[in-house]
Amino acid sequence: MKNAGVKTIVHESYYPRESSDYVAEQTGAKVVPIPIDVAPAMGAPDYFALIDLLLDRILQSEKGTG
């Protein structure tokens, strides 16, 4: 990951986060939690909002703002 310049770990919020956090600690990457399906409580009430949410979170992470 370090050699490839990977800075983001996309973590599906359904699963425990410990492994993602461990890898992030070892590599300096940032964990970005995302829903795996439509999730009104996370700001994704329909499929199109889900895609927007995924893109927004990944892009914010890459900019270092999210």
BELVENHU-V232357 format. One record per residue. N is the residue number from 1. RES is the residue in one small letter. PSI is psi in degrees with one decimal (999 if undefined). OMEGA is omega in degrees with one decimal (* if undefined). Layout:
BEGIN
n=[N,N]
res=[RES,RES]
psi=[PSI,PSI]
omega=[OMEGA,OMEGA]
END
This chain:
BEGIN
n=[1,2,3,4,5,6,7,8,9,10,11,12,13,14,15,16,17,18,19,20,21,22,23,24,25,26,27,28,29,30,31,32,33,34,35,36,37,38,39,40,41,42,43,44,45,46,47,48,49,50,51,52,53,54,55,56,57,58,59,60,61,62,63,64,65,66]
res=[m,k,n,a,g,v,k,t,i,v,h,e,s,y,y,p,r,e,s,s,d,y,v,a,e,q,t,g,a,k,v,v,p,i,p,i,d,v,a,p,a,m,g,a,p,d,y,f,a,l,i,d,l,l,l,d,r,i,l,q,s,e,k,g,t,g]
psi=[-42.9,-45.1,-34.2,-8.8,25.0,126.7,-6.4,132.8,114.4,118.3,119.6,121.3,-12.1,-30.0,156.3,146.5,-6.9,-45.3,-42.3,-42.6,-38.8,-48.4,-39.6,-43.2,-37.9,-24.0,-14.2,6.2,166.0,136.9,128.3,104.4,136.2,150.2,153.5,-5.7,177.1,128.6,89.9,-36.5,-22.2,7.6,17.9,77.5,-14.4,174.8,-42.3,-38.6,-34.9,-47.5,-43.3,-43.2,-45.4,-49.1,-44.6,-45.7,-40.8,-45.0,-39.3,-39.7,-43.4,-31.1,-12.8,20.1,1.2,999]
omega=[-179.3,-179.0,-178.8,179.3,179.2,-177.0,-174.2,172.3,178.2,-175.3,177.1,-171.3,178.7,-173.5,175.9,-172.1,-172.9,-177.9,178.6,178.8,179.0,179.8,178.6,178.6,-176.9,-172.5,-177.1,178.2,179.1,177.7,178.0,178.9,179.4,173.1,179.2,-178.2,175.8,-175.3,-178.8,-179.1,179.5,177.9,-179.5,-176.6,177.7,-174.8,-178.2,176.1,177.2,179.4,177.2,179.9,179.2,-179.4,-179.9,-177.9,179.5,-179.9,177.3,179.0,-179.7,177.7,-179.1,-177.4,-175.9,*]
END
